[in-house]
């Protein structure tokens, strides 16, 4: 029994010890689980913190209320777009969208009010006025009651990526062109890009081209002309010039464009097209036209003289039928001679000859002279040229010969389309810093279908007054070219009821640039 009892005690002690060991192990295990859970939670918090840090460092984050007012922005927003946080908070985020994307902003606000997540590209204005292209996700934030309380916007600036993508597309397009494309810095004229066609023509690599100046190319033999055009590009944003390489016998048409981006380096892109063959053919055509017209003008002048003698009954009276036929032949002779004159003048103006020298001239005097010179012509067509309100002292920098032709063409054109017994009014006035020449007729106006092409060559309006010499279709084209060579513009107003008024605008010459005594004479 005692042995059993001893064993029983031992067994009981073993059970107690085992129970204590299990309890101890349970406590230890619990502590280990809790410690492991804490570790997991700390790791999760660290992971969340890391994700949050990464989010704020890589993304432009904005928090707005349901009306689109900015509540907060992260530092990435400030550093990327250049705005100050104080200038943003409380402002409508709609005001920071590119004007073309304002409708997108409104659509986002309406969509998120309905609990929808919006994703897409948006353009946001930087502080300097430029635009940042962003990939955007806008998430509506809902409170515990299911109410929409805020919007969280996350943006990634993809402007650079888009520019690089566009650059690749543009470069690919340029490299497939059969014209030379050159981009240069307008400050130093250093080349920054040449397409493959231009590189092949010069035997250069892209790296070699970047060490060259615009003058090193075979396209720019005339440095001065190109420099003048670059100055014009700085003002107008574009320009065109013809450049002739006498050594190679090639002519290039250079079309240049300012492609500088706000905040970036200034750049000028020029397309050089070899037009040597076109220029040669055009010169040959012009020469042929000139020869033909000159050969025609001499016999036509003789024919007209003979017809004039017959029409005047110099060799005795004619029958009514014969006189009618002579009159028709005489009018057709006039028409052919005028056509030949206009063709010759148009060819001369269009040859690209150097512009006539410009010097100070009184536009008012030119008007008075033109009216006096064309009185006989007006009488033949049954109209009167009259001066209405011509100011006495309207000075311009022009060419007297060119201005006389401008006036003659406009007045002739007006007379041909004016009813018998009517007047064509001509006057010049100073309007602000502009000298304006007016030529008004009271005909039937210009047909709508001809108005867009009125200044093109050989554009002829039908409906001229019966019995009058018709237009060759070249006069207004010549006028436009001459006006532009003097730095001016020409436009018109027309109506079937009120007739047509042509308006030539030229820069008014400053008083200090006028000849001495001009002001005293006008006074």
C-alpha positions as CSV (number, residue, x, y, z in Angstrom):
1,X,0.0,0.0,0.0
2,X,2.8,2.3,1.0
3,X,4.6,1.7,-2.2
4,X,1.4,2.4,-4.1
5,X,0.9,5.4,-1.8
6,X,4.4,6.6,-2.6
7,X,3.7,6.2,-6.3
8,X,0.3,7.9,-5.9
9,X,2.1,10.9,-4.3
10,X,4.5,10.9,-7.1
11,X,1.8,10.6,-9.6
12,X,-0.2,13.4,-8.0
13,X,2.9,15.6,-7.8
14,X,3.5,14.8,-11.5
15,X,0.0,15.8,-12.4
16,X,0.4,19.1,-10.4
17,X,3.7,19.8,-12.0
18,X,2.3,19.1,-15.4
19,X,-0.7,21.4,-14.7
20,X,1.7,24.2,-13.6
21,X,3.9,23.6,-16.7
22,X,0.9,23.8,-19.0
23,X,-0.3,27.0,-17.3
24,X,3.2,28.4,-17.5
25,X,3.5,27.4,-21.2
26,X,0.1,28.9,-21.8
27,X,1.1,32.2,-20.3
28,X,4.3,32.2,-22.3
29,X,2.5,31.3,-25.5
30,X,0.0,34.1,-24.9
31,X,2.7,36.6,-24.4
32,X,4.4,35.4,-27.6
33,X,1.2,35.7,-29.6
34,X,0.6,39.2,-28.2
35,X,4.1,40.2,-28.9
36,X,3.8,38.8,-32.4
37,X,0.5,40.6,-32.9
38,X,2.1,43.9,-31.8
39,X,4.9,43.2,-34.1
40,X,2.5,42.7,-37.0
41,X,0.6,45.8,-36.1
42,X,3.7,47.8,-35.8
43,X,4.8,46.4,-39.2
44,X,1.4,47.3,-40.7
45,X,1.6,50.8,-39.3
46,X,5.1,51.1,-40.7
47,X,3.9,49.8,-44.0
48,X,1.0,52.3,-44.0
49,X,3.3,55.1,-43.1
50,X,5.7,54.1,-45.8
51,X,2.9,53.9,-48.4
52,X,1.6,57.3,-47.2
53,X,5.1,58.8,-47.5
54,X,5.5,57.3,-50.9
55,X,2.1,58.6,-51.9
56,X,2.9,62.2,-50.8
57,X,6.3,62.1,-52.4
58,X,5.2,60.8,-55.8
59,X,1.7,62.2,-56.2
60,X,0.1,65.6,-56.2
61,X,-2.6,65.3,-53.5
62,X,-5.6,67.6,-53.0
63,X,-8.4,67.5,-50.6
64,X,-11.6,69.5,-51.5
65,X,-15.0,69.8,-50.0
66,X,-18.1,68.8,-51.9
67,X,-18.3,72.2,-53.6
68,X,-14.8,72.0,-54.9
69,X,-13.2,74.4,-52.4
70,X,-9.6,73.4,-51.5
71,X,-9.2,72.2,-47.9
72,X,-5.6,71.1,-48.2
73,X,-2.7,70.2,-50.6
74,X,0.5,68.3,-50.0
75,X,4.0,69.6,-50.5
76,X,4.2,67.8,-53.9
77,X,1.4,70.1,-55.2
78,X,3.3,73.2,-54.0
79,X,6.7,72.1,-55.4
80,X,5.4,70.9,-58.7
81,X,2.9,73.6,-59.6
82,X,4.6,76.5,-57.9
83,X,1.5,77.8,-56.0
84,X,1.7,78.8,-52.3
85,X,-0.4,76.8,-49.9
86,X,-1.9,80.0,-48.4
87,X,-3.1,81.0,-51.9
88,X,-4.8,77.7,-52.5
89,X,-6.8,76.9,-49.3
90,X,-10.3,78.1,-49.5
91,X,-10.2,78.7,-53.3
92,X,-12.3,76.8,-55.9
93,X,-10.1,74.2,-57.4
94,X,-12.0,74.9,-60.7
95,X,-10.0,78.1,-61.0
96,X,-6.8,76.1,-61.3
97,X,-7.9,74.1,-64.3
98,X,-6.8,75.0,-67.8
99,X,-9.7,77.0,-69.3
100,X,-10.3,74.2,-71.8
101,X,-10.7,71.7,-68.9
102,X,-13.2,73.7,-66.8
103,X,-16.1,71.5,-68.1
104,X,-14.1,68.4,-67.0
105,X,-13.8,69.9,-63.5
106,X,-17.6,70.4,-63.3
107,X,-18.2,66.8,-64.5
108,X,-15.8,65.5,-61.8
109,X,-17.6,67.4,-59.1
110,X,-21.0,66.1,-60.2
111,X,-19.8,62.5,-60.5
112,X,-18.2,62.4,-57.1
113,X,-21.4,63.8,-55.5
114,X,-23.0,60.6,-56.7
115,X,-20.3,58.5,-55.1
116,X,-18.4,57.8,-58.4
117,X,-14.6,57.6,-58.7
118,X,-13.3,59.6,-61.6
119,X,-10.1,58.8,-63.5
120,X,-8.5,60.4,-66.5
121,X,-6.2,63.2,-67.8
122,X,-6.5,66.8,-66.6
123,X,-4.6,70.0,-67.3
124,X,-3.7,72.1,-64.3
125,X,-2.4,75.7,-64.4
126,X,1.0,76.3,-62.8
127,X,1.8,79.5,-61.0
128,X,3.8,80.8,-64.1
129,X,0.7,80.3,-66.3
130,X,2.0,77.2,-68.1
131,X,0.0,74.0,-68.1
132,X,0.8,70.6,-66.4
133,X,-0.7,67.5,-67.9
134,X,-1.7,65.1,-65.0
135,X,-3.1,61.6,-64.8
136,X,-5.8,62.1,-62.2
137,X,-7.9,59.9,-59.8
138,X,-10.6,61.6,-57.7
139,X,-12.1,59.5,-54.9
140,X,-15.2,60.7,-52.9
141,X,-14.8,60.2,-49.2
142,X,-17.8,59.0,-47.3
143,X,-18.4,59.3,-43.5
144,X,-19.8,56.7,-41.1
145,X,-23.4,57.8,-42.0
146,X,-22.8,57.3,-45.7
147,X,-22.6,61.0,-46.5
148,X,-20.2,62.4,-49.1
149,X,-18.0,64.8,-47.2
150,X,-14.8,65.4,-49.2
151,X,-12.9,64.5,-52.3
152,X,-9.4,63.1,-52.4
153,X,-7.6,63.9,-55.7
154,X,-4.4,62.1,-56.6
155,X,-2.4,63.3,-59.6
156,X,0.8,62.3,-61.4
157,X,2.5,64.9,-63.5
158,X,2.9,63.3,-66.9
159,X,3.8,66.5,-68.8
160,X,7.4,65.4,-69.4
161,X,6.3,61.9,-70.5
162,X,3.8,63.4,-72.9
163,X,6.3,65.8,-74.3
164,X,8.8,63.0,-74.8
165,X,6.0,61.0,-76.5
166,X,5.1,63.9,-78.7
167,X,8.7,64.6,-79.5
168,X,9.2,61.0,-80.7
169,X,6.1,61.4,-82.9
170,X,7.2,64.7,-84.3
171,X,10.8,63.5,-84.9
172,X,9.4,60.4,-86.7
173,X,7.2,62.6,-88.8
174,X,10.1,65.0,-89.6
175,X,12.4,62.1,-90.5
176,X,9.9,60.9,-93.1
177,X,9.8,64.2,-94.8
178,X,11.6,64.9,-98.1
179,X,12.3,68.5,-97.1
180,X,15.0,69.7,-94.8
181,X,13.9,70.5,-91.2
182,X,16.3,72.5,-89.0
183,X,15.7,73.7,-85.5
184,X,18.1,76.4,-84.2
185,X,18.5,78.7,-81.2
186,X,17.6,82.2,-82.4
187,X,20.1,83.9,-80.0
188,X,23.2,82.1,-81.2
189,X,21.8,80.5,-84.5
190,X,23.3,77.2,-83.2
191,X,21.6,74.1,-84.6
192,X,19.9,71.9,-82.1
193,X,18.2,69.5,-84.5
194,X,18.2,68.4,-88.1
195,X,16.0,65.7,-89.6
196,X,17.5,62.7,-91.5
197,X,17.0,64.3,-94.9
198,X,19.0,67.4,-94.0
199,X,21.7,65.3,-92.3
200,X,22.0,63.1,-95.4
201,X,22.4,66.2,-97.6
202,X,25.3,67.4,-95.5
203,X,26.9,64.1,-94.6
204,X,26.6,64.9,-90.9
205,X,25.6,62.9,-87.9
206,X,23.1,64.3,-85.4
207,X,26.0,64.9,-83.0
208,X,28.0,66.8,-85.7
209,X,25.0,68.9,-86.6
210,X,24.7,70.2,-83.0
211,X,28.2,71.7,-83.3
212,X,27.2,73.7,-86.4
213,X,25.6,77.1,-86.9
214,X,22.7,77.9,-89.3
215,X,25.3,79.5,-91.7
216,X,27.2,76.3,-92.0
217,X,24.3,74.7,-94.0
218,X,24.0,74.9,-97.7
219,X,20.5,76.3,-97.2
220,X,21.6,79.7,-95.9
221,X,24.0,81.4,-98.2
222,X,22.7,84.8,-97.3
223,X,23.3,85.4,-93.6
224,X,21.8,88.9,-93.6
225,X,18.5,87.9,-95.1
226,X,18.1,85.1,-92.6
227,X,18.9,87.3,-89.7
228,X,16.3,89.9,-90.8
229,X,13.7,87.1,-91.0
230,X,14.6,85.8,-87.5
231,X,13.9,89.3,-86.2
232,X,10.5,89.2,-88.0
233,X,9.8,85.8,-86.4
234,X,10.4,87.2,-83.0
235,X,7.6,89.7,-83.6
236,X,5.2,87.8,-85.8
237,X,5.9,84.2,-84.8
238,X,6.6,83.1,-88.4
239,X,8.2,84.2,-91.7
240,X,9.0,83.1,-95.2
241,X,12.0,84.0,-97.4
242,X,13.6,82.8,-100.6
243,X,17.3,81.9,-100.4
244,X,19.4,81.4,-103.5
245,X,22.7,79.5,-103.4
246,X,24.5,80.9,-106.4
247,X,27.4,78.4,-106.0
248,X,25.2,75.4,-106.2
249,X,22.6,77.0,-108.4
250,X,19.8,76.0,-106.0
251,X,17.0,78.1,-104.6
252,X,15.4,77.3,-101.2
253,X,12.1,78.4,-99.8
254,X,12.6,78.8,-96.1
255,X,9.4,78.8,-93.8
256,X,10.3,79.5,-90.2
257,X,8.2,79.2,-87.1
258,X,8.7,80.2,-83.4
259,X,8.2,77.0,-81.4
260,X,9.5,78.3,-78.1
261,X,7.5,77.0,-75.1
262,X,6.7,79.2,-72.2
263,X,9.5,78.9,-69.6
264,X,11.7,76.9,-72.0
265,X,14.5,77.8,-74.4
266,X,13.6,79.8,-77.5
267,X,13.6,77.7,-80.6
268,X,12.9,78.4,-84.3
269,X,11.9,75.6,-86.7
270,X,12.6,76.1,-90.4
271,X,11.5,74.0,-93.3
272,X,13.8,74.4,-96.3
273,X,12.3,73.3,-99.6
274,X,14.3,73.1,-102.8
275,X,12.3,75.1,-105.3
276,X,15.0,75.4,-107.9
277,X,13.1,73.6,-110.6
278,X,9.9,75.6,-109.9
279,X,11.8,78.9,-109.9
280,X,13.4,78.0,-113.2
281,X,10.1,77.0,-114.8
282,X,8.4,80.1,-113.5
283,X,11.1,82.4,-114.9
284,X,10.8,80.6,-118.3
285,X,7.1,81.0,-118.2
286,X,7.3,84.7,-117.3
287,X,9.8,85.3,-120.0
288,X,7.5,83.6,-122.6
289,X,4.5,85.5,-121.4
290,X,6.5,88.8,-121.6
291,X,7.7,88.0,-125.2
292,X,4.2,87.1,-126.3
293,X,2.5,90.1,-124.8
294,X,5.2,92.5,-126.2
295,X,4.8,90.9,-129.6
296,X,1.0,91.3,-129.4
297,X,1.0,94.9,-128.0
298,X,2.8,96.4,-131.0
299,X,0.4,95.2,-133.8
300,X,-2.6,95.8,-131.5
301,X,-1.6,99.4,-130.9
302,X,-1.4,99.9,-134.7
303,X,-4.8,98.2,-135.2
304,X,-6.4,100.4,-132.5
305,X,-5.0,103.5,-134.2
306,X,-6.4,102.5,-137.5
307,X,-9.8,101.7,-136.0
308,X,-9.8,105.0,-134.2
309,X,-9.3,106.8,-137.5
310,X,-12.2,104.9,-139.1
311,X,-14.4,105.5,-136.0
312,X,-13.7,109.3,-136.3
313,X,-14.7,109.2,-140.0
314,X,-11.3,110.5,-141.0
315,X,-11.6,108.8,-144.4
316,X,-15.2,109.8,-145.0
317,X,-18.6,108.8,-143.5
318,X,-19.5,105.1,-142.9
319,X,-22.8,103.3,-142.9
320,X,-24.4,102.8,-139.5
321,X,-23.7,99.0,-139.7
322,X,-20.0,99.6,-140.5
323,X,-19.6,102.2,-137.8
324,X,-21.1,99.8,-135.3
325,X,-18.7,97.0,-136.3
326,X,-15.7,99.5,-136.0
327,X,-16.9,100.5,-132.5
328,X,-17.0,96.9,-131.4
329,X,-13.6,96.2,-132.8
330,X,-12.2,99.3,-131.1
331,X,-13.6,98.3,-127.7
332,X,-12.1,94.8,-128.1
333,X,-8.8,96.4,-129.0
334,X,-8.9,98.4,-125.8
335,X,-9.8,95.3,-123.8
336,X,-6.9,93.3,-125.3
337,X,-4.4,96.2,-124.7
338,X,-5.5,96.6,-121.1
339,X,-5.2,92.8,-120.6
340,X,-1.6,92.9,-122.1
341,X,-0.7,95.9,-119.9
342,X,-2.0,94.1,-116.8
343,X,-0.2,90.9,-117.6
344,X,3.1,92.7,-118.1
345,X,2.6,94.6,-114.8
346,X,1.6,91.5,-112.9
347,X,4.6,89.6,-114.1
348,X,6.9,92.5,-113.2
349,X,5.4,92.8,-109.7
350,X,5.5,89.0,-109.2
351,X,9.1,88.5,-110.4
352,X,10.4,89.0,-106.9
353,X,12.4,92.1,-108.0
354,X,13.7,94.3,-105.3
355,X,11.0,96.6,-103.8
356,X,10.9,100.1,-105.0
357,X,12.6,102.6,-102.7
358,X,10.3,104.0,-100.1
359,X,10.5,107.7,-99.1
360,X,8.2,110.3,-97.4
361,X,5.3,111.2,-99.6
362,X,2.0,113.1,-99.2
363,X,-0.9,110.6,-99.9
364,X,-3.3,113.5,-100.2
365,X,-1.2,114.9,-103.1
366,X,-1.2,111.5,-104.8
367,X,-5.0,111.4,-104.6
368,X,-5.4,114.8,-106.2
369,X,-3.0,113.9,-108.9
370,X,-4.7,110.6,-109.6
371,X,-8.1,112.3,-109.9
372,X,-6.7,114.9,-112.4
373,X,-4.9,112.2,-114.4
374,X,-8.0,110.0,-114.7
375,X,-10.7,112.6,-115.6
376,X,-10.6,111.7,-119.2
377,X,-10.8,108.0,-118.5
378,X,-13.8,108.6,-116.3
379,X,-15.5,110.7,-118.9
380,X,-15.1,107.8,-121.5
381,X,-17.0,105.5,-119.1
382,X,-19.6,108.1,-118.1
383,X,-18.6,108.6,-114.5
384,X,-16.9,111.3,-112.5
385,X,-14.0,110.9,-110.0
386,X,-14.5,113.3,-107.1
387,X,-12.6,114.2,-104.0
388,X,-14.7,114.0,-100.8
389,X,-13.1,114.9,-97.6
390,X,-9.4,114.5,-98.7
391,X,-7.3,115.8,-95.8
392,X,-4.5,118.0,-96.9
393,X,-1.6,116.5,-95.0
394,X,-1.5,112.7,-94.8
395,X,2.1,111.6,-95.0
396,X,3.4,108.0,-95.5
397,X,6.6,106.3,-96.3
398,X,5.8,105.1,-99.8
399,X,6.7,105.1,-103.5
400,X,5.0,107.6,-105.7
401,X,5.0,105.4,-108.8
402,X,3.6,102.4,-106.9
403,X,0.9,104.6,-105.3
404,X,-0.1,106.1,-108.6
405,X,-0.6,102.6,-109.9
406,X,-2.6,101.6,-106.8
407,X,-4.9,104.5,-107.3
408,X,-5.2,104.0,-111.0
409,X,-6.2,100.4,-110.6
410,X,-8.7,101.0,-107.8
411,X,-10.3,103.9,-109.6
412,X,-10.4,102.1,-113.0
413,X,-11.9,99.0,-111.3
414,X,-14.6,101.2,-109.6
415,X,-15.4,103.0,-112.8
416,X,-16.0,99.8,-114.7
417,X,-18.6,98.7,-112.2
418,X,-20.4,102.0,-111.7
419,X,-23.6,103.0,-113.5
420,X,-23.4,105.9,-116.0
421,X,-23.7,109.3,-114.5
422,X,-22.6,108.2,-111.0
423,X,-19.5,109.3,-109.1
424,X,-16.5,107.4,-107.8
425,X,-15.3,109.0,-104.5
426,X,-11.6,109.1,-103.6
427,X,-10.1,110.5,-100.4
428,X,-7.3,110.0,-97.9
429,X,-7.4,110.6,-94.1
430,X,-5.3,110.1,-91.0
431,X,-7.0,107.7,-88.5
432,X,-4.9,107.5,-85.4
433,X,-1.4,106.2,-86.4
434,X,-2.7,105.0,-89.8
435,X,-3.1,106.7,-93.2
436,X,-6.2,105.4,-94.9
437,X,-7.0,105.7,-98.6
438,X,-10.7,105.2,-99.6
439,X,-12.1,104.5,-103.1
440,X,-15.9,104.1,-103.2
441,X,-18.2,103.3,-106.0
442,X,-22.0,102.9,-106.1
443,X,-22.3,99.8,-108.3
444,X,-24.0,96.5,-107.6
445,X,-21.3,95.3,-105.1
446,X,-19.1,92.2,-105.3
447,X,-20.7,88.7,-105.5
448,X,-20.3,86.7,-102.4
449,X,-18.6,83.8,-104.2
450,X,-15.8,86.1,-105.4
451,X,-15.2,87.9,-102.1
452,X,-12.8,85.3,-100.6
453,X,-10.7,85.2,-103.8
454,X,-11.0,88.8,-105.0
455,X,-7.3,89.5,-104.7
456,X,-6.2,86.3,-106.5
457,X,-4.9,86.6,-110.1
458,X,-7.5,86.4,-112.9
459,X,-10.5,86.8,-110.6
460,X,-13.1,88.5,-112.7
461,X,-16.5,89.8,-111.5
462,X,-19.4,89.5,-113.8
463,X,-22.1,92.2,-114.1
464,X,-20.0,95.1,-115.2
465,X,-21.9,98.0,-116.8
466,X,-22.8,97.3,-120.5
467,X,-20.5,98.8,-123.0
468,X,-17.6,99.3,-120.6
469,X,-14.2,97.6,-120.8
470,X,-14.2,94.5,-118.6
471,X,-11.5,93.7,-116.0
472,X,-8.5,91.5,-116.8
473,X,-8.7,90.0,-113.2
474,X,-5.1,91.2,-112.4
475,X,-5.6,94.8,-111.2
476,X,-6.5,94.0,-107.6
477,X,-3.8,91.3,-107.3
478,X,-1.3,93.9,-108.4
479,X,-2.7,96.5,-105.9
480,X,-2.5,94.0,-103.0
481,X,1.1,93.2,-103.8
482,X,2.2,96.8,-104.0
483,X,0.3,97.8,-100.8
484,X,2.0,95.0,-98.9
485,X,5.4,96.0,-100.2
486,X,4.8,99.4,-98.5
487,X,3.9,97.7,-95.2
488,X,0.1,98.2,-95.6
489,X,-3.1,96.2,-95.9
490,X,-6.2,96.4,-98.2
491,X,-9.7,95.4,-97.3
492,X,-13.2,96.2,-98.6
493,X,-16.8,96.6,-97.7
494,X,-19.5,95.7,-100.2
495,X,-23.2,95.7,-100.6
496,X,-25.6,95.2,-103.6
497,X,-27.4,98.4,-102.5
498,X,-24.5,100.7,-101.3
499,X,-21.8,99.6,-103.7
500,X,-18.2,98.9,-102.7
501,X,-15.5,100.8,-100.8
502,X,-11.9,99.7,-100.9
503,X,-9.7,100.8,-97.9
504,X,-5.9,100.8,-98.0
505,X,-4.2,101.3,-94.6
506,X,-0.6,102.4,-94.4
507,X,1.5,103.4,-91.4
508,X,1.2,107.2,-90.9
509,X,4.6,108.9,-91.0
510,X,5.6,110.6,-87.7
511,X,5.8,114.4,-87.9
512,X,9.5,114.4,-87.1
513,X,10.2,112.1,-90.1
514,X,8.3,114.4,-92.6
515,X,10.2,116.8,-94.9
516,X,10.9,120.2,-93.4
517,X,8.2,122.7,-94.3
518,X,5.5,120.1,-94.8
519,X,3.6,121.2,-91.7
520,X,4.0,124.9,-92.6
521,X,2.7,124.2,-96.1
522,X,-0.4,122.4,-94.8
523,X,-1.1,125.2,-92.3
